[in-house]
């Protein structure tokens, strides 16, 4: 942290405490503002004191008992970072991951949450702050062992813990996929170009499928070739999960991207109940006419029976506004491109708002206003296909939980930095995903504890705080070792109170 002076247009100078972590600048606190140079200097001094408190720093006054303090400082034998073990390490153990008796596994998982870099960079950090030394060969040997021996154990430990958290009942599971791209030129057996959710369509990638419970506690995962259709990843993970834990009845919730006639038929034949996002605009004409004739004046959700299944259609004014806004924005962009002559016959397709284009004569393109007007009839409408015996309200409530799996992917990509992946062998890529799966499980449990304690702290904030909790070891004249955990700030004291260390 540092203190900066920020000139304002009004002539005032704002004094701010700035945090620069993970390469980003963030205003922690604005101390105050003034035009008076003396007042500005006072605010700067106050800002420095605030920054020191936030970072857990404290100046020692040597004016009295200088020799006593000097002797004490000279007797310090070690200085270790312990907050990570006291908080994240305890959660790791409480979940049950300590059943895997590998210290390197624990270290790689915990530092994925704290210092999400390459494995070798992580070992440098471990050596610097915890005096633990791991060789490059030991890292790669362990990655191979993690893939071959521990992958299924990790998922089973996570499942059992989630079962305890949810008081022994998992009625519904939620599934979605994301893609992880690699900055390489050549594809291989697993890393292949495909539809990228990050917009990196030319890069080789893998597809990651994740199965979670209510509240997005992770249950199972797997990786697939980068060019694999996401709908084809659905059943393998689901079937493996059900057979491993002997579920007779299970409801699966998934987005419309995983909906295909084959998937629906397979789910029915295998005895699953399901709630799937429906592509209502792609329904046959008779069903579309029914949908557009529905009256949502009093009830914002309606039920249509379709081929032995239930299609629930809802209307939302907020969604309608968003649909109108997006369409108008897309149409304006098309009109601009038409004027500039950038569009050609090959531009007529069903991708995005290009569906609103049509030929005018033999060579010219124009906007098909009739299609635009017809599309407006669907503003605010969303469908859900189910064979469940749940009530309409229960179906909608379960589907609402699906957004949390999107948050899980955001955490994996942003907080855990799941990519870049510095491996090319499939088993080591899978081992890397396993470490991230375990780290995300700890993140979720940390989040649950903080909410249960009504702490007002986010997992990210706690992870930041514990990186400044250290332990000093002193050797007395009698060669006794005294260890002292240094707790200085109010935030550190709050974390200590929550986790009881």
N, C-alpha and C positions, 0 to 999 in steps of 0.2 A: 504494500500500500504506500501511497505517497500523497502529498498535499499539493494542490495546484491553485493558481489564481486565474480566474476566468473573467475577462473584461466583458461587460454587457453594453448594449447599445445606449442604455440610459446613462452610462458613465460610471455606474457602480461596478465594483470588482467583487465577484463571488469567490469565496474560499471553499473548496470542496475536497473531501477525502475520496481518492480514486483507488479502486482495486483493479489490478491487471493480472487476472488469472486466466489460464488457458488462452492467452493471446488477445483477450478482449478487455476493453476499458469499461468500467462500470462505476457510476457515482454511488458511493456507499452512503455519504451524508454531506449535505451542504451546511457548513458551520455557520455561515452568515455572509453578509455583503456590506460594503461601505465604500465611500470615496476618500475617507481619511487615512493617510498612510500609516499613522500610528495604530489606528483601529484594525487596519488590514494585517499588520504585523502581529497584533494580539490574537486575531482570528487564526492566523497561520500557526502560532504556537499552540493554540487550543486544538487545532486540527491534528497537529503532530502528536499531541498527548492522546487524542481519541484513537488515532491510527495505532499507536503503541498498545493501547488497551485492547483493541480489536485483534491484534496479532499476538497477544499474550506476552508482550515485551514489558519489561519493567527495569528502570534504571536503579542501580544500587547507590545509596548515599554512603560514600567512604569518609565523610568528615569525622565520624567517631569510630573508634575501634578498627582502625585501618588494618592493623596486623591480623586481628581476628578474622575479618572478612577475607583478607588475602590468603591466610592459611586455609580457610574453608574452601575457597575457590581452587587453590592448588591441589587440594585433596580429591577433587572430582575425578573419578576414574572412568566414567562413561556418561554419555548423553544420548538417550534413545527416544525415538518417536513411539509412543505407546497408545495414543488415543485410538488408532485404527484397530489394534488388537482388542482394546477394552470395549469397543462398541461393535464394529463390524465382525471382529473375530468371535465375540460372544454370540452374535446372531448366527454366524456360520455354525458354531457348535450346537446351539439350541435347535436349529433346523434339523441337524443330524448329519451334516456333511463331514463331521470329524470321524464318521465311520470309515471314511477313506483315509487311512493312516499315512498320509503323504504331506509333509510340511510344505513342500513346493507347491502342491495343489492349492492349499489354503492361501499361500502368499500370492500366487498368480491371480487367484480369484479376488482377494481383497484389494489388491493394487490395480485390478481392472476398474474398480469403483473409484479409486483415488487418483491413479496416475495411468490413464488408459493409453499406453504407448506400446511399442513393440516389446516382445518378451525380453530382448537383451537390454533395452532401455529400462525396463522394469527391474531387472536384476541389478543394474547400476544404482537405481533408487533404493533398493533393499539394502545394498551394501553401505550406501551413504548414511541411511537413517536408522537401520536396524542391525547393522553390522553382520548381515547374512551374506554369505558368498556362494554363488551358484555358477558353474561353468556353462558354456554354450552347449557342450555335449550333453550335460545333465538335463538341460531344458528340452532338447530335442528327443532324448530318450524318454523323458516323462510324457511328452506330447504323444508319442507312439503308444505308450502304456495307457494313457488316458483314453485314447480312441479304442483300443482293443479290449480293455478290461473294465473301465469305469463308466462309460457312457450310459449304459442301462441302469447302473446303480445310482448315478446322479439323478436320473429321471424318477426312479422309484422313491428315493429319499424326498424329492420335491413333492411327489404325489402324496406320500404319507403325511408330510407336514401340512399340505393344503387340506387334506382330509381332517386333520385335527383342528385347523383354523376354522373350517366350515362345519365343525361339530359333527363329523362323520357322514355328511351327506353331500354328494355331487350329483345333481339331477340333470344339469345341462352343461355342455362344453361348447366353447367358442373357437372357431378356426379362421385363420387368415394367412396370407402369404405376403412376403416382401421379396425384393431382389437386392443382391449385394454385388456390386460391380468391381472388377479388377482393372487396374491401369496397365494392361499388357496388350500385346498385339496379336499373339497367337492363342487360339482356343485349344482346349484339350478335352479329355473325356468328361469332365464335370463343368469346367468353365467355358460356357458357350454364349454367343450373342443371342439375345431374345428380347421380349418386351420388357423394358426397364421401367420400374416405378420411380427411378431417379432421373429419367430422361436421358440415360447413357446407353442408347440403343446400339451403338457401334462397339461398345466394350463387352468383352466376355464377362459373364456373370454366373452366379448360382441363384437358385430359388430356395428360400428358407420358409418352411411351413411351421407354424406355431399353434399349439392347442393349449388353451387356458381355461380356467374355471371362472365362475362368477367373481367379479372384482379383479380379474386378470392375473390370478396366481398361475404361474407356468406349470403345465402338466407334462407335455411331450413336444418333441420337435424332430425335424429331419431336414436334410438338404437334398436338392435335386438338380439335375442338369439345367443350365441357364436357359435353354430353349424349350423347356417342358411347359405345356399348358397348365396353368395353375389349377384348373379343375381336376386334372389327373393326379394331383398330389393329395387330394382330399381323402379318398378312401383308404390308401395305404396307412397313413398315420392314424386315422380313426379306428380301423380294424385292429391294428397293432395295439392300440391303447385299450380297446374293449376286451380283447382276448387276454392281455397281460393281467388285467385287474378284475376279470370275470364279471363285467357288467351285463346283466340281462336286459335292462332297459336304459336307454340313454337318449337324450335329446341333444341334437347338434344344431348350432346356430352359425350361419355363415352368410357372407355378402353375395350380392347378385353376380359378381365376377366368377364365382364358383358354380353357378347354376347352369346346368345343361340337362337335357332330357335324359341322357344316360345316367348322370349322377342321381337325379331324382328317382329313376327306376331302380338303380342299385341300392339306394338308401331304403326304399320300400321293401325290396326283396330281402335285404339283410335285417329287416326288423327295426330300423331306426325311426324315431320320431325326429322331425326336422322343422326348423324355421329358417327360411331362406329369403334373402332379398329377391324380389321379383322384377323382371324386365317387362313392365306392363305395356310399354309402347311396342313390344315385339309380340304381343299376344295375337291370336287370330282375330279376325274382324268382328266376329260375334261377341267376343269377350270385351274387345275395346269399346264397342258400342254400349255395352252394359256399364263399363267403368265411367264413360263420359256422360252417361245419363244419371249417374248417382247424384243425390241431393245431400250436400254436406252442411246445410243451413243449421240444423239442430245437433246432428251427430257428426263429428269429424272423422269417424272411421266406419266403414261399411264392409259387409261380408258378401262374397260371391262364391258359389260352389262351382268347381271346375274339375272335370275328369276325376271325381272322387276325392279331390283335394279342396282345401279352403284357401281362397285368395282374399286377403284383407287389404283394403285400400284406404289410405288415410289422406286427409287434406290439411295443410298447414299454410296459413297466410304468410308467415315468415319465409317458408320455403318457396312460396309463390313469388314473393318479392325477389328472392335470390335468383330463381329461375329466369324471371323477366330481365333482371339486371345482366345476368350472364349472357342471355340470348342477344339483348340489345348491344352489348359490348362486342359479341362475336360478329353480329351483322355489320356493325360499323367498321370492324377490321376488314371484313370481306369487301364492303363497298370501297374502302380505301385501296385495297389490292386490285379491285376491278378497274378503278380509275387509272391506276399506275400501269395496268397491263401485265401485272406479274402472274396472273392466273392463266392456266391453259386447260385444255380439255381433260388432261390427266388429273386436274384438281377436283373434278367431280367425283366424289366418293362419300362414304358414310363416316369419315373421320371428323369428329367434332362438328363444327358449324358449316363445313364444306357440303353437308347434306342439303343446304339451302341453295345450292348453285344449280343452274340448268343451262342448256345450250339455247342460244338465240340465233337462229339461222345455222349456217354450216360451220362458221369459225368463231363467232362471238359468244361470250358468256354473259349471263345476267343473274340477278338475284331472283329466286322463285318466291314471290311474296305469298303465294297460296300456301306453300310449305311452312313459311314463317308463321302465318296466321293459324294454321292447324296445330303447329307445335305449341302455341300459346294456350291451347285448350288443356294441355297437360300440366300447366304451371301449378305447383303446390301438391301434386299427387305423388304418392309413393306406395308400392305394393309389397306384400309379404306372403309367401307361399308356404303352407304348412299342412301336415297331416296329423298334427298334435291334437289331443283332446283338451288342451288348455282353453280357457276362455279367451275371447278376443283381447281383453285387457292384459292377460298373462302373457300372451304371445308378443304383444307390443313391448311390454316391460322387459322380457327376456332379450328381445332384439336390441333394445337400447343399450344393453351391456356390451354390445359388440364394439362400440367405439373405443372401449378400454384396451382392446388388443392393438388398435392403432397407436395408442399411447405407449404400449409396450415396445412397439417397433421404434417409436421416436426416442424413447429412453435408450434403447440399444444403439441407435445410430448417433445420438447426440451426447448423452452422458457417458455411455460405455465405449463409444468410438469403435463399434464393431468392425468398421473398415477404416483405413486400409488393412487388408489381411496380407501379411508378409510370408505366406506359405503357398506352395504350388502342389504338394502331394495331397491327395484327397483325404488321407487319414489325419493329416495335420490341420487341414482346413476344418474337418469335423471336430477335431480336438479344440480348436480355437472357438468354434461355435458353442461347444460344451462349456468352456470357461465363461463365455458371455451369458449362457443360459443360467449357470449357477450364480453369477454376479447379479443378474436381474432378479433372481429369486431372493437374494439377500436385500436388494434395493426395495422390493415389494414388502418384505417383512419389516424393514426399517420404517417404511412409510406407514404400515399398519400400526406399529407400536407408537409412532409419533401422533397419529390420529387418535388412538385409544387413550393416550395420556393427555390429549387436548393441549399439546405443547405449543402449537402455532408455528412450529419449525417444519421446513421442508427437508426431504432427504438430502438434497444438494447442499443446504445450509449446514446440516449436521456434519456432512462429509468435509466441508470446508473448515468447520470449527475443530474437529478432532485431529486435523493435520497440524495443529499448534499445541497439542497436549503432549508434553515430554516428561521423561523421568530422568532424574539425576541420581547417580550412584556416587557416594562419598566413602572414602576409606578413613577410618578414625585412627588416631595414634596407636590404638590397640589392635589394628588390622581388622576391625569389624567393618562390614559393608552396610551402609545406611542408604536406603532407596527412598526417594521422595518424588511423588507425582506432582508436577507443577500446574496448579489450577489458579489462574489469575483473573480472568475476565468473567463477567456475569453470564455470558453465553456458555463458557466452559463449565461454570457451576451448574447451569441449567441442564446441560447434557449429562454431567456427573450425577445429578439428582435423578434424571429419567432412567439412566442405565445402572445406577447403583455401584459404581466402581470407586 
